[in-house]
Amino acid sequence: MNTIAKRISDFLKDFPPFNMLPKDELLAICKAVDILYLEKDSNLFITGAPIKNQFYVVKDGAIGLFEEETNLLVDECDEGDIFGLRALMRKDSYKLTAKALEESIVYSLSSELFENYITTNPEASTYLMTSFVSNTRYSEPKPQNQSSGNIQDFFEEQSIEFSKNPIHCSPETSIKAAAIIMTHKRVGSIIITEKNKPLGIITDKDLRIKIATGLVSIEEPVTKIMSSPVITYPENITVAEAQIALLKYKITHLCITKDGTPNSGLTGILSEHDIIVVRENNASALVKEVKRISTPKQLQQIRKRAEQLLKRYIKQQIPIVFATKILSAINESITQKIIEQAIKEMPTPPPTTFAWLTIGSQGREEQLLLTDQDNALVFNNVDENEHEKTQQYFLSLAKKINQKLEIVGFELCPADMMASNPKWCLSISQWEQQFKKWITTPNQDNLMLCTIFFDFEFIYGDKNLVSSLAESIFESIESRDIFLTYLGLNALKNPPPLSFFRQFLVERNGEHKDQFDIKARAMMPLVDAARLLILSKNIKTHNNTIVRYEKLAELEPQNKDVFLACLEAFKNLLYFRTQQGLLHNDSGRFIDLQTLSKANRLELKSCFKAVKDVQDLIQTRFKLSQFL
């Protein structure tokens, strides 16, 4: 027995998917493995380079995967970790640079070994598919501290859109007739069917290789040149499954059938081109495209494509938490690009450092649908005699930014809660004084402003200004305990939205008469409760409502059930509002209850118990009964 192959086998047998292979197959792989030695700081492959016909396993040492632009260490692969496989399956250039963090030994495996032994093994193939869509380390991972979260490859888990009107013909059809059909229909393939069940497929490639070369007469039946049997999958095939299948079988088309077998009716066809299309419209591609774009009109098209992406997520029931992260990341990229453009259009560079903030639902990263803008600007302190001039500069900059955002599709705020308003374009010391005033004199107007401006998120500029602002807010709250009592009373102003007879409380008059306000009556009570409770814990880093409830459940095990119920209720409400907004092409805020099924109404009602439970907890904790 080959001693080196045996040693490699003894190592690989402890790691998936190699531990799922029979011993003889694993040994066959190990005999063909190349062993690479890498000195510290040497590159195995670099970003943008054409892929090698290899993927890699770390034997000893550590390999760092780096983003080229930022030189950010995305992930560190050590003993037993696989990397480079996603690029191999993508048949594309490398997206990351692989560099040895220390002296390392790496095993190099060819794509042929992958195809012959791993993809043909059901258990190993299933493991890889699962890992592929869940983005675990066997592939090229994503940086965890980027605003885009895991958007790079999550779309692999989505079902993929395919052609639902496949062109097909009978086995008796001549090759010439089939070619004419393909030409008239402008398609690159035709499926041969019998009783609507797929038997084989002919592609443009078959016509070039077998007909144009004279190997087969064009008058012969299609069965002479068709590829058979066809590879079939069910209608819910994911992007990852499609890519693996095309690689595994070395084909360019998959037949989609009712039950995923050749024995059921043909319902569609999926090609390599379909995967390219979905890649062009996945979140990562959109964020990257934003960087290359130069006008607000072009950014508007990106945002429209993002809405189509959202529709696909809702249709496929992708978790709403993920959808919010994706849309927030795209919105953030668009806003950053617009700010950069606006700065270039200004006659001079900014006179001092500044930060752009989103507030309200945008600040909580809960804005899925295109609604109006809510933003603010904070700039560093300057000499008193320079203050007015500096503020005017930033007001002009903010006006440009607000106008460009409007072109993209974010309407101007009717209440003028925007950075172009002098009230919300202030120096750091002015903002600190503003927040202190709101906290020390908590009348209804000031409380309302607190609920909007406390939920802010840094988008662009000097992050230190934002950290300073957060610190000052918490210092003011600590010195004014009674403020949380007032904020608690404010959180109780919208009780569970059901009448004495358990009927929905709807709008009594106005434009939305008899409609249910899902935002004010159901979602905001949960938002307000989460904000109050997280502020009372002196936690500065959690703005998102779902994340706040997760943290509260962790901090208070005794109330875990209440907080988790609030979390689930909020997710359901956000999902429902988004669904309604996409359906009616509006904000989804006001719902005509008559259009809902009984099941939908019951689902909505079930969310209201969480509102009652958390409001009861607040009433007790902050001793609010005496004020009610």
C-alpha atoms as one frame of an Amber mdcrd trajectory, in Angstrom:
protein
   0.000   0.000   0.000   1.179   3.537  -0.803   2.455   4.842   2.563   1.820
   8.518   1.753  -1.720   7.775   0.536  -2.373   5.820   3.743  -1.220   8.761
   5.865  -3.442  11.162   3.929  -6.354   8.730   4.328  -5.770   8.475   8.086
  -6.066  12.259   8.264  -9.055  12.823   5.954 -11.176   9.998   7.430 -11.804
  12.166  10.508 -13.395  15.031   8.539 -16.646  15.342   6.530 -17.429  14.610
   3.767 -14.444  12.218   3.532 -15.590  10.243   6.592 -18.753   9.380   4.624
 -16.875   7.580   1.845 -16.048   3.846   1.672 -12.407   3.082   2.575 -11.474
   2.003  -0.937 -12.856   5.220  -2.475 -11.150   7.398   0.131  -7.869   5.624
  -0.548  -8.323   6.139  -4.312  -8.760   9.869  -3.659  -5.694   9.980  -1.431
  -3.504   8.379  -4.093  -4.292  11.313  -6.401  -3.894  14.097  -3.825  -1.147
  16.681  -4.354   0.636  17.938  -1.246   1.471  21.652  -1.190   3.853  23.409
   1.198   3.214  27.125   1.727   5.549  29.542   3.477   4.032  32.182   5.727
   2.375  35.054   3.752   2.506  33.176   0.430  -0.663  33.088  -1.686  -2.348
  29.924  -2.897  -4.743  31.875  -5.113  -5.714  35.534  -5.423  -8.931  37.464
  -5.963  -9.951  37.680  -9.607  -7.648  34.898 -10.793  -9.176  32.168 -12.982
 -10.093  29.135 -10.915  -7.741  26.206 -10.780  -9.192  22.754 -11.312  -8.660
  22.119  -7.586 -10.100  22.542  -4.139  -8.130  22.342  -0.917  -8.005  20.829
   2.571  -5.759  22.252   5.313  -3.490  19.565   6.790  -1.283  21.699   9.056
  -1.033  25.422   9.725  -3.670  27.991   8.839  -4.919  29.623   5.642  -6.507
  33.069   5.752  -9.169  34.104   3.242  -8.926  37.817   2.534 -11.022  40.391
   0.694  -8.760  42.162  -1.790 -10.179  45.708  -1.487  -9.990  45.982   2.297
  -7.442  43.236   3.010 -10.001  42.109   5.595  -9.480  38.627   7.022 -12.793
  36.994   6.161 -12.065  33.658   7.767  -9.296  31.430   9.006  -9.211  27.813
   7.815  -7.291  25.362   9.939  -6.926  21.594  10.258  -9.541  19.717   8.215
 -11.223  22.801   6.723 -12.099  22.754   3.013 -11.826  25.905   0.925 -11.902
  26.868  -2.760 -14.807  24.542  -3.486 -17.428  27.217  -4.027 -15.317  28.845
  -6.745 -14.838  25.451  -8.384 -18.578  24.821  -8.414 -19.266  28.369  -9.540
 -16.887  27.923 -12.504 -15.851  31.502 -11.975 -12.873  33.515 -10.773 -11.827
  33.528  -7.119 -13.693  36.027  -4.948 -11.148  35.919  -2.117  -7.379  35.604
  -1.732  -6.054  32.544   0.107  -2.867  33.335   2.038  -0.852  31.206   4.486
  -1.038  32.774   7.956   1.838  30.517   9.030   3.866  27.708   7.478   1.184
  25.359   6.161   0.654  22.048   4.431  -2.394  21.838   2.177  -3.886  18.896
   0.304  -4.978  19.727  -3.247  -7.810  17.677  -4.785  -8.944  17.870  -8.410
 -12.506  18.486  -9.599 -12.449  15.029 -11.178 -11.976  13.460  -7.726 -14.840
  15.608  -6.460 -17.142  14.526  -9.293 -16.171  10.842  -9.321 -16.238  10.107
  -5.618 -17.976  12.835  -3.614 -20.943  13.967  -5.727 -21.772  10.348  -6.572
 -22.004   9.445  -2.875 -25.549  10.327  -1.654 -24.528  11.023   1.950 -21.467
  13.113   1.052 -23.403  14.952  -1.684 -26.280  15.715   0.706 -23.820  16.977
   3.304 -22.230  19.301   0.771 -25.595  20.588  -0.436 -26.653  21.287   3.159
 -23.354  23.018   3.899 -23.531  24.857   0.591 -26.874  26.472   1.313 -26.176
  27.087   5.002 -22.841  28.718   4.148 -20.723  26.696   6.563 -17.000  26.704
   6.392 -16.351  24.106   3.737 -16.865  26.982   1.290 -15.513  30.495   1.099
 -17.178  32.184   4.115 -18.395  35.722   4.562 -16.972  38.347   6.916 -19.089
  38.542  10.016 -18.610  42.226  10.776 -19.895  43.608   7.491 -23.235  45.290
   7.226 -24.340  42.863   4.567 -24.336  40.008   7.094 -24.465  36.688   5.257
 -25.957  38.026   2.054 -23.088  36.853  -0.158 -24.273  33.306  -0.559 -27.553
  32.887   1.299 -29.407  33.057  -1.993 -28.111  29.542  -2.692 -30.945  28.369
  -0.425 -33.661  29.988  -2.508 -35.774  28.126  -4.968 -34.740  29.100  -8.461
 -36.999  30.531 -11.145 -37.104  28.358 -14.261 -38.870  28.401 -17.629 -42.400
  27.110 -17.051 -43.203  26.733 -20.748 -40.591  24.266 -21.985 -40.502  23.637
 -25.730 -40.973  19.949 -26.447 -41.659  17.530 -29.297 -42.489  13.857 -29.810
 -39.867  11.101 -30.380 -40.980  10.792 -34.028 -40.142  14.439 -34.821 -37.290
  14.853 -37.309 -34.132  16.658 -36.263 -34.822  19.245 -38.980 -38.336  19.933
 -37.646 -37.002  20.204 -34.088 -34.312  22.665 -35.221 -36.957  24.786 -36.976
 -39.083  24.815 -33.778 -36.045  25.889 -31.726 -35.288  28.668 -34.237 -38.875
  29.982 -34.282 -39.180  29.845 -30.498 -35.686  31.304 -30.029 -34.615  28.668
 -27.520 -31.397  26.733 -27.111 -32.956  23.380 -26.284 -35.948  21.157 -26.935
 -37.200  18.307 -24.756 -38.421  15.060 -26.270 -41.556  13.895 -24.433 -44.031
  11.069 -24.533 -47.362  11.594 -22.747 -45.748  14.780 -21.329 -42.999  12.728
 -19.630 -39.418  13.731 -20.524 -37.410  11.150 -22.473 -34.452  13.174 -23.718
 -33.134  16.607 -24.647 -31.443  18.217 -27.652 -29.417  21.410 -27.298 -27.705
  23.778 -29.725 -24.479  21.965 -28.889 -25.930  18.654 -30.159 -26.878  20.300
 -33.453 -23.386  21.748 -33.880 -21.491  18.574 -32.986 -23.718  15.897 -34.514
 -25.553  17.588 -37.397 -23.349  20.429 -38.647 -20.406  18.022 -38.820 -22.404
  15.542 -40.918 -22.293  12.741 -38.358 -26.092  12.334 -38.427 -28.602  13.206
 -41.139 -30.958  16.078 -40.388 -33.856  13.905 -41.584 -33.346  11.347 -38.801
 -35.711  11.358 -35.779 -34.668  13.356 -32.724 -34.081  10.128 -30.785 -30.895
   9.648 -32.832 -29.085  12.569 -31.184 -30.997  13.275 -27.988 -29.250  12.984
 -24.621 -31.100  10.403 -22.562 -32.106   9.796 -19.838 -32.670  13.370 -18.713
 -31.794  14.594 -15.228 -34.955  15.641 -13.399 -35.641  17.663 -10.245 -38.800
  18.879  -8.477 -40.131  22.420  -8.798 -38.651  23.543  -5.464 -35.044  22.910
  -6.557 -32.655  25.392  -4.944 -29.863  27.350  -6.586 -27.312  25.209  -4.748
 -28.897  21.929  -5.835 -29.049  23.132  -9.437 -25.371  24.109  -9.487 -24.266
  20.822  -7.932 -26.415  18.795 -10.361 -25.023  20.612 -13.419 -21.484  20.043
 -12.156 -22.096  16.443 -11.159 -23.632  15.358 -14.472 -21.596  17.730 -16.679
 -24.734  19.083 -18.340 -26.242  22.510 -19.025 -29.982  21.815 -18.563 -32.214
  20.158 -15.960 -35.790  19.000 -16.552 -38.310  20.026 -13.890 -41.163  17.596
 -13.252 -44.082  17.455 -10.831 -42.474  14.976  -8.447 -38.841  15.325  -9.510
 -38.700  12.022 -11.409 -38.839  11.256 -15.152 -42.090   9.363 -14.511 -44.195
  12.466 -13.873 -45.312  15.369 -16.035 -42.809  17.911 -17.366 -43.426  21.369
 -15.871 -40.286  23.307 -16.798 -36.648  23.458 -17.793 -33.740  25.049 -15.961
 -30.510  26.097 -17.680 -27.121  27.471 -16.690 -28.389  30.831 -17.960 -31.183
  30.786 -15.325 -28.527  30.505 -12.605 -26.572  33.395 -14.133 -29.755  35.519
 -14.102 -30.511  34.789 -10.450 -26.872  35.557  -9.586 -27.197  38.959 -11.248
 -30.225  39.693  -9.059 -29.049  38.329  -5.729 -28.345  40.699  -2.862 -24.570
  40.470  -3.049 -24.590  41.292  -6.761 -26.853  44.306  -6.173 -24.620  45.678
  -3.406 -21.561  45.281  -5.639 -23.358  46.919  -8.559 -24.129  49.958  -6.398
 -20.381  50.624  -6.169 -20.087  50.847  -9.953 -23.104  53.100 -10.504 -22.895
  56.866 -10.885 -26.431  58.344 -11.012 -29.513  58.289  -8.740 -31.610  57.032
 -11.676 -29.395  53.957 -11.937 -29.657  53.478  -8.175 -33.441  53.654  -8.567
 -33.253  50.591 -10.827 -31.184  48.762  -8.201 -33.827  49.531  -5.565 -36.567
  48.267  -7.883 -34.631  45.054  -8.381 -34.254  44.832  -4.607 -38.044  44.957
  -4.311 -38.297  42.058  -6.767 -35.798  40.229  -4.601 -38.004  40.907  -1.584
 -41.047  39.547  -3.431 -39.110  36.377  -4.131 -38.114  36.077  -0.473 -41.720
  36.500   0.691 -43.020  34.037  -1.903 -40.436  31.456  -0.865 -40.999  32.166
   2.843 -37.371  33.093   3.460 -37.078  34.120   7.158 -38.149  37.733   7.597
 -35.094  38.418   9.791 -32.859  37.614   6.849 -34.981  39.673   4.454 -34.670
  42.746   6.708 -30.882  42.367   6.850 -30.691  42.058   3.085 -32.879  45.080
   2.303 -31.158  47.146   5.008 -27.763  46.304   3.524 -28.920  47.317   0.044
 -30.531  50.536   1.334 -27.373  51.333   3.266 -25.163  50.809   0.207 -27.426
  53.035  -1.882 -27.404  55.785   0.758 -23.621  55.626   1.128 -23.192  55.929
  -2.625 -25.529  58.935  -2.748 -23.652  60.659   0.084 -20.355  60.136  -1.750
 -21.862  61.603  -4.931 -23.328  64.590  -3.068 -19.984  65.383  -1.403 -18.275
  65.404  -4.817 -20.857  67.902  -6.072 -20.207  70.310  -3.200 -17.887  73.265
  -4.033 -15.503  72.336  -1.185 -14.826  69.274   0.990 -16.702  69.085   4.337
 -15.328  71.698   6.786 -15.235  69.115   9.597 -16.113  65.496  10.234 -19.759
  64.462  10.264 -21.986  61.397  10.463 -25.184  60.543   8.592 -27.809  58.709
  10.627 -31.003  56.928   9.714 -33.701  57.051  12.377 -37.008  55.336  13.179
 -37.704  52.073  11.335 -34.687  52.632   9.068 -32.498  53.069  12.134 -33.876
  49.798  13.540 -33.191  48.087  10.180 -36.870  47.191   9.869 -37.681  49.045
   6.669 -38.498  46.490   3.980 -40.826  48.509   1.761 -40.105  51.869   0.154
 -41.405  54.427   2.645 -40.489  58.040   3.344 -37.074  59.159   4.547 -36.124
  59.609   8.201 -32.569  60.810   8.741 -30.347  63.210  10.653 -26.838  64.634
  10.500 -24.349  65.298  13.296 -21.158  67.280  12.710 -18.159  67.855  14.910
 -17.949  70.961  17.079 -16.300  73.986  15.494 -15.414  77.475  16.742 -18.492
  79.517  17.549 -17.793  82.025  14.775 -17.640  79.153  12.238 -20.742  77.364
  13.436 -23.397  78.993  11.246 -21.275  78.669   8.117 -20.537  75.016   8.921
 -24.182  74.210   9.546 -25.178  75.873   6.258 -22.648  73.703   4.434 -24.101
  70.527   5.902 -27.681  71.681   5.300 -26.813  72.151   1.615 -25.166  68.733
   1.538 -28.155  67.136   3.270 -30.574  68.740   0.825 -28.665  67.175  -2.070
 -28.711  63.802  -0.335 -32.444  63.981   0.463 -33.246  64.961  -3.137 -31.182
  62.134  -4.571 -32.800  59.637  -2.189 -36.171  60.879  -3.414 -35.152  60.093
  -7.003 -34.230  56.563  -5.907 -37.718  56.119  -4.469 -37.510  57.180  -0.812
 -40.137  59.909  -0.535 -39.422  63.101   1.383 -40.722  62.889   4.941 -44.045
  64.785   5.282 -43.085  65.674   8.871 -39.677  66.934   7.666 -37.746  64.456
   9.843 -34.737  64.848   7.566 -31.173  66.109   7.818 -31.995  69.042   5.514
 -34.152  70.451   8.344 -31.997  72.742  10.582 -33.570  71.045  13.621 -31.983
  67.726  12.674 -28.640  68.978  11.329 -26.684  69.896  14.448 -23.229  69.783
  16.004 -22.443  67.002  18.483 -22.806  69.359  21.461 -26.158  70.645  20.139
 -27.439  67.090  19.724 -26.328  66.211  23.249 -28.167  69.264  24.616 -31.209
  68.372  22.522 -31.394  64.826  23.880 -30.813  66.051  27.431 -33.722  68.501
  27.068 -36.046  65.773  25.776 -35.059  63.464  28.647 -35.320  66.066  31.424
 -38.656  67.474  30.200 -40.519  64.380  28.966 -43.750  65.949  27.715 -45.723
  64.206  24.968 -43.903  65.919  22.104 -40.454  65.215  23.532 -41.333  61.576
  24.223 -42.491  61.200  20.645 -39.160  62.604  19.413 -37.268  60.261  21.751
 -39.043  57.226  20.305 -37.953  58.308  16.819 -34.423  59.551  17.443 -33.355
  56.965  20.051 -33.455  54.356  17.268 -30.622  55.665  15.122 -28.131  53.810
  12.974 -24.782  55.065  11.687 -24.585  55.034   7.869 -21.654  57.198   6.807
 -18.893  59.401   8.179 -17.246  59.600  11.595 -18.511  56.770  13.782 -16.908
  58.308  16.891 -19.495  61.101  16.788 -22.264  58.500  16.981 -20.589  56.675
  19.876 -20.283  59.991  21.732 -23.950  60.729  21.129 -25.030  57.315  22.457
 -22.906  57.782  25.595 -24.461  61.168  26.302 -28.000  59.762  25.939 -27.355
  57.059  28.525 -25.685  59.525  30.890 -28.764  61.758  30.705 -31.113  58.816
  31.329 -29.045  57.667  34.334 -29.271  61.102  35.900 -33.057  61.247  35.358
 -34.620  57.957  36.465 -38.150  59.319  36.178 -37.670  59.497  32.406 -38.044
  55.723  32.064 -41.348  55.963  33.927 -42.646  58.451  31.372 -41.267  56.334
  28.535 -43.072  53.375  30.122 -46.373  55.244  30.151 -45.778  56.123  26.510
 -45.214  52.425  25.742 -48.655  51.616  27.189 -50.609  54.173  25.198 -51.570
  51.554  22.569 -53.050  48.530  24.376 -53.777  45.255  22.505 -55.955  46.281
  19.531 -59.067  44.266  20.333 -62.404  45.550  21.625 -64.336  44.114  24.590
 -65.901  41.605  22.170 -62.456  40.659  20.767 -63.059  42.548  17.529 -60.238
  44.427  15.779 -60.011  48.120  16.637 -60.100  49.908  13.285 -59.832  53.525
  12.178 -63.147  55.314  12.835 -62.817  58.059  10.259 -60.578  59.643   7.666
 -58.928  58.216   4.590 -58.434  54.801   6.205 -61.853  54.456   7.856 -62.636
  50.827   8.852 -59.064  49.733   8.101 -56.692  48.213  10.648 -53.460  50.139
  11.350 -51.002  47.279  11.804 -48.096  49.656  12.459 -49.548  51.861  15.202
 -51.830  49.313  16.861 -49.744  46.138  16.738 -46.106  46.693  15.763 -45.252
  49.941  17.585 -46.366  48.663  21.019 -43.817  45.856  20.643 -41.161  48.273
  19.323 -41.758  50.724  22.188 -41.648  47.971  24.816 -38.370  46.566  23.490
 -36.785  50.038  23.391 -37.821  50.857  26.955 -36.612  47.558  28.404 -33.255
  47.602  26.587 -32.635  51.237  27.645 -33.369  50.257  31.238 -30.594  47.666
  30.933 -28.147  50.384  29.765 -27.445  48.487  26.523 -26.281  50.759  23.710
 -25.609  48.400  20.807 -29.038  46.899  20.069 -31.468  48.931  17.944 -33.328
  46.215  16.055 -36.553  45.082  17.789 -35.969  41.369  17.179 -32.363  41.588
  18.411 -33.542  43.537  21.464 -35.988  40.791  22.442 -33.312  38.138  21.879
 -31.005  40.025  24.262 -33.758  40.507  26.834 -34.556  36.781  26.764 -30.877
  36.109  27.429 -30.680  38.644  30.290 -33.940  37.629  31.983 -34.437  33.844
  31.859 -37.466  34.220  34.151 -39.236  36.262  31.445 -37.789  34.400  28.478
 -41.175  33.067  27.326 -42.671  36.568  27.233 -39.778  38.022  25.239 -39.602
  35.135  22.777 -43.358  35.424  22.223 -42.867  39.150  21.477 -40.049  38.298
  19.094 -42.177  35.798  17.161 -45.166  38.136  17.139 -43.093  40.992  15.753
 -41.595  38.766  13.045 -45.085  37.628  12.040 -46.430  41.186  11.985 -43.474
  42.446   9.940 -43.908  39.569   7.503 -47.654  40.200   7.250 -47.228  43.949
   6.699 -44.601  43.331   4.003 -46.813  40.787   2.276 -49.750  43.221   2.262
 -47.562  46.110   1.064 -46.225  44.104  -1.863 -49.722  42.890  -2.702 -51.240
  46.403  -2.760 -48.122  48.330  -3.805 -48.185  50.551  -0.716 -46.605  50.705
   2.750 -48.746  47.807   4.006 -49.666  49.862   7.073 -53.463  49.967   6.665
 -55.246  46.677   6.081 -58.786  46.076   4.885 -59.802  43.257   7.216 -62.572
  42.166   4.854 -59.927  41.029   2.375 -58.320  38.675   4.907 -59.165  35.029
   5.341 -60.333  33.776   8.720 -56.939  32.090   9.154 -55.146  35.410   8.528
 -57.346  37.210  11.047 -56.711  34.526  13.664 -52.991  34.703  12.982 -53.055
  38.458  13.525 -55.047  38.139  16.717 -52.594  35.589  18.103 -49.873  38.279
  18.016 -51.815  40.544  20.360 -51.359  38.324  23.424 -47.629  39.100  23.310
 -48.470  42.827  23.341 -50.636  42.368  26.446 -48.059  40.240  28.275 -45.137
  42.605  27.722 -47.260  45.641  28.616 -48.325  43.917  31.842 -44.653  43.292
  32.624 -43.820  46.970  31.986 -46.726  48.184  34.108 -45.522  46.107  37.048
 -41.796  46.746  36.664 -42.070  50.526  36.364 -44.951  50.790  38.887 -47.234
  52.501  36.413 -50.636  51.463  37.800 -50.880  54.661  39.849 -50.493  56.757
  36.675 -53.124  54.917  34.632
